[in-house]
Structures are given as structure tokens and as C-alpha cells.
Amino acid sequence: MIAIWFALTTVWVLMLVFSWRIPKLRHWSNAVLPLVSLVLINTIVAAVSNYEISDKAIYSMEFQILSFAPADEIFYTYTAEGREPAFLILSWLIGLFTHDPKVYFFVVALLGSTIMAAALLWLLRSAWQVTLVYYITFCFGFFTGYSSYLLRQGLSLAFIILGLVALCRRTRLWKMLVLLAIASLFHWSAIPAALFILGVRLLPKAPTAFLIAVWALFSLLYLSGLNATLLAPFASSSEELETYTDPANADLYTGGTNRLDFWVLGFCVVVFGYVVLRTFDNLPEWYGQLFHAFVLLNTYYLALGFVYYSDRVAAYSWSIVPLVLVVPALSLTGWKQGWSSVALMAGFLGWSEYIGLMDNVLKA
């Protein structure tokens, strides 16, 4: 059923993309249904999938405990186990209405999915463009995965995106700081990401070439393994990072460290964004800041690529890859805009099949 729903939504998104000759077909009213459909599909797929992954089982158990706990138990859990306060409070609030983990996972996934849609609407201010970007975000798969079984980081990612949009839309600094603070209260790993985005705000004229040079330096450290040598003392001084550098995790985490394929993904996006900035004339004025944020967030990952579960740090940069790639296509006009958008849809749809996302869609 969900697979059929997704197929019909794909056709609708294609209709919007191919409507460059008839702009009225791209009216916001024609984009509401596919956008809402994508939000719900992402929510359902995230909620009902990945129960075989241990993280989801842990969240299920923790929720069942919290849902029966008195209010003061929340603060005890925060101090005793180090769980982030915003996530504990959210879980406890949901527990006031239900003790069912399936409902819990649905509510959390719906919250993250809705925040992502709201952030894209705030940034792009065009319903059909938001629908296209959301479609590609779903097919990219990472946001869906983090909404499914890495709940704390999934919600922190959503608020990091909101903070990034606040940066791009030049809102007041205090509003941006509030959003970044909320992200950090959902997962500690969002703190450096928030600081990097704040840095883009405070240093708006930082040369793109300089930021790429910094990224290239950390790439050399990453590829040579020297990031572990240089930053291991820093990691051991942090209780959170020390946990993820424990050699015992090698048996639990089979994803590897300093992975070449993760670096290649970042490299391709950096090259693409740099070329686009130098050659495209009709980009939104905020695209440069968006690209700078990606470069800094990916540098954050390169610095910590030696720790186990470092893919969870990489997610902060990966989460904005769809925007970095799709916005240049949307800046084009006529058939160039249409066909480049279709090419992106086809490419990411193929990627979703490669990573197994379509299997979850078929099973949902």
C-alpha cells in the first residue's frame, strides 16, 4: 500500500517538475497533497521499519520506562545516565498519552518529518520546490533512518536544519541561537555543529577558498589516519567521545572508521558546490552560506572520522546534501530546470534502491 502511494506521489512530483511551460500547474495548491504524502510516507516508513536494529529496541525499552515514571524521574535519568534533557522531556510528555512504543515512534517520526517540511518551506517559499527537495531528501535515506532508530539525533538534525534556515533567512540572532540550543539539547553531538553554523553567521565574508583549504587539510589527516593521532587526546578528555573510541566498540560497530566512501561523498559535494558557486548566476543569495555550512559540517566529520559510529557525526553535513544539489537545478529556467530535476530524482531513486530504502517502503 505504501509502495503504491509512493509511486503515485512520484508521478505527481514529476508532473510539477515538467510543468515549466504552464506555471499555473505549480500553484501551491497542487503541491500540498504530494508534500503531505511525502511527510506521511517518511513518517510511516520510519516508524514501522528497523525493529531489528538494537538502537530501536533500546529506545522502545527506555520509552516504556519513562512513560510510567513521575516527573522527577526525568531529571534523575538525565543526571544518572546522561540522556539529553529535551529528548527525555519529549518522551515523557508522549508517555502521558500512550505507553505503546509503536505510537511513540510514529509521533517522534512525524514531529521530525514535519519540522523538516516547515524548514524547507521557510527557506524555499515555494511549495512545489519544497516537494521536490523533500522527495530527494526521502530518497537519500539518511533522514528517514535517523527518524526511525536514531531518534535523538534525528530530532537534533531537524533543529539544526531550522537553525541553518534561520541563518540563510537572516533572522535575528537570538532566534537562531534558540533553535541551535534546542538541537543541542536533543543530542550532544549537535553542539559543535551548532557552533559551526553560528560561525558562518558571525563570519559571513569568510572566503570559500579558505574554507575548502581547511576541509582539504582535514581530508589529508582523515585519509592518512593522522586525525586519530592528533585528536585522540582531545577525544579522551571528553566523556562522550571517549565512549566511542573504546576498542570494544569494534565488535559492535562494523561500519569502520575513516571510510573512503564517506570521504568520496563529501568530496563530490564540495567540488559540485564550488563549481556551482563560480559558474551559476541565478543562485539564491543564501546559497553561499548553505555551502559554507556543508563544508564546515563535513570538516567536523573528517576530524572525528576515527571514532566508532562517526557516521552519526557525518549526518549533520549529509542532511543538507539534497539542498546543496537541488537548489542549483531550481535556479535554472525552462527545460534545463525540468530535466536537471528529473535527473536528480532518478539518481536519488536509484540510490534509495541501492541502500535498501525501497525494501522498507515495500514492507511498510
Protein Blocks (a to p, Z undefined) as FASTA:
>chain_A
ZZmmmmmmmmmmmmmmmmmmmmmlmpmklmmmmmmmmmmmmmmmmmmgoklpmklmmmmm
mmmmmmmpcfklmmmmmmmnopafklmmmmmmmmmmoccfklmmmmmmmmmmmmmmmmmm
mmnopaklmmmmmmmmmmnommmmmmmmmmmlmmmmmmmmmmmmmmmnopafklmmmmmm
mmmmmomklmmmmmmmmmmmmmmmbcfklmmmmmmmmmmmmmnopmmmmmmmmmmmpmkl
mmmmgmklmmmmmnbgaifklmmmmmmmmmmmmmmmmmpmkbcfklmmmmmmmmmmmmmm
mmmmmpghklmmmmmmmmmmmmmmmmmmmmpgcjllmmmmmmmmmmmmmmmmmnommmmm
mmZZ
